[in-house]
Amino acid sequence: MQLKDEFAQLKVELDALQSEQAQQRQNIELRLTDCSVKISRLSALVSDDLRLNPSTTTALVGLGLILNYLSAYFIGPYIQLVPSGVCFILLLVITLTGFALSIKLPLQ
């Protein structure tokens, strides 16, 4: 009887921990979404300046690549929202995109 009570108590604790972890993941997803919205607004604000100043364009592209790398790393092995294999493919796509952009954009 005592073993059943301990098992029930452990199950309740496990459920509480799992719901807490799900809440933390949801908060992280909301923060990432908020960050991407702010970056979109920033890109809309500076879009006129980008045509006039190519060095700003190059700097923002570099910043975007860095943020993409960090986001891909944190959703993969660190927070474990996606499997490591998917994260590796995502990092590969980001790398290839950075390579293509480095060829297309004028570097200064």
N, C-alpha and C positions, 0 to 999 in steps of 0.2 A: 504494500500500500504506500509506503514511504517512497519507494522508487517511482511510482506513478506520479506522486505529487512533485517530486524533483524534476521529472521529465516534463510535466505540464508547466512548471515554473520556467524551465530552460526554454521551452517552446515560446512562452510569452515574451521572454527576454529577447529571443532571436527575432520574433516578429517586430518588436519595438526597434531593434537595431536595423532591421531591413527597411522599415518605414522611414527611419531617420536618414539612412543612406539614400533612399529614393528622394527624399526632400532635399538633401544636399545636392544631388545630381540635377534636380529641377532648378534649384537656385543657380547653379553653375551655367546651365543652359540659358537661363534668363539673362545672366550677366554677359554671356557671349553674344546673345542676340542684341542686347542693348549696345554693346561695343560695336557690332557690325552696323547697326543703324547710325550710330554717331560717326563712324568712318564714312558711310554713304553721304551723310549730310556734309561732312568736311569736303569730300570730293566734289560735291555739287557747288560748294562755295568757292573752291579754288579752280574750277574748270576753266574759267576765262584766263586766269593767270598762266595756266599750263601751256597754252598755245604761244604765249609771248616769251616764256622763260623755260627752255627745255631742261635746264639743270634741276628745276623744281619737279618736273615730270619724272626725271630719273630718280630723284630722291624719294618721291612718293611711291614709285614702283618698288624701290628697294625696301621701303618701310612696309608696303603691302606684302611682299614676299616674306619678310621677317615675321610679321604677324601671322601669316598663313602657316609658316613652319611651327611657330609656338602653339597655335591653335591645334594643328594636327598632332603635335606631340602630346599636348595635354589631354585631348580627347581619346588618344590611343593608350599608350602604356602607362601614363600617369593616373588618369581618372578611370580608365577602362570603360568608356562609353561605347567604343567600337573595338573589334578584335585587332590584335597586333598586325595581322596580315593586311587588313584593310588600311590601317594606319601607314604601313610601309608603302602600299600602292598610292595612297594619298600624298605622301612625302615625295614619291617618285614623280607624280604628276606635277607637283609644285616645282620640283627641280627642273623638269623639262619645260614648264611654262617660263620659269626664270631664264633658262637658256634661250628660248625663243624670243623673249622680250629683250634680252641683251643683244641679240642680233638685229632685231627690228628697230629698237630705239637708238637715237644718237647718244653716245656716251661722251661726257665732258669731264 
